[in-house]
Amino acid sequence: MWVWVLIPFAYALGSVSSAIIVCRILDLPDPREEGSKNPGATNVLRFGGKKAAAVTLIGDVLKGLIPVVVGSTLGVEPVILAAIGLAAFLGHLYPLFFGFQGGKGVATAFGVLTGFSWPVGLALAATWLTVAKTVRLSSLSALIAAVLAPVYVWWFTRIPVLIAAACLISALLIWRHRSNIRRLLAGEESGIGR
């Protein structure tokens, strides 16, 4: 019974764009029309400042984390937990409420994977922060964390269906960053704070 409630709930929650809502409340430009045109925290940081970006980031993490934690608390099977996480993540990428034009999904993926296992979240955060501090490139930090995510989920959970979900999430993250990858290869990617 929970499946019919939790999976649509996760997708609907994932479809709520933190970036767009924060920008509307703070009377900032629409993030889909400003900067990189991506409705995510990094783009909001470019034109809205640190506070707006922080609220966007927290909102995007929570919409991935909350449905997975609810499912886990209710004791759903791992396959359902994986489906809940994927639904929340896909809601962010293809939001029902915003014409199916969403963000790249880094923060929401982090929330989902942290919901699977909190040590995974710590490992991902440490990876992103270490790479970002070293190279000052948010997209490269996200891509490296995405590649390592399935390894972390395997290491900390050993649950095949969660590992498979992490692989799918990672593949979609890399796909959504294809324009960033082109810019990275050309040496044209904008760094953090620029």
Summary of the structure (lengths in Angstrom):
residues: 194
radius of gyration: 15.9
end to end distance: 48.6
largest distance: 50.6
contacts: 699
relative contact order: 0.13
helix: 76%
strand: 0%
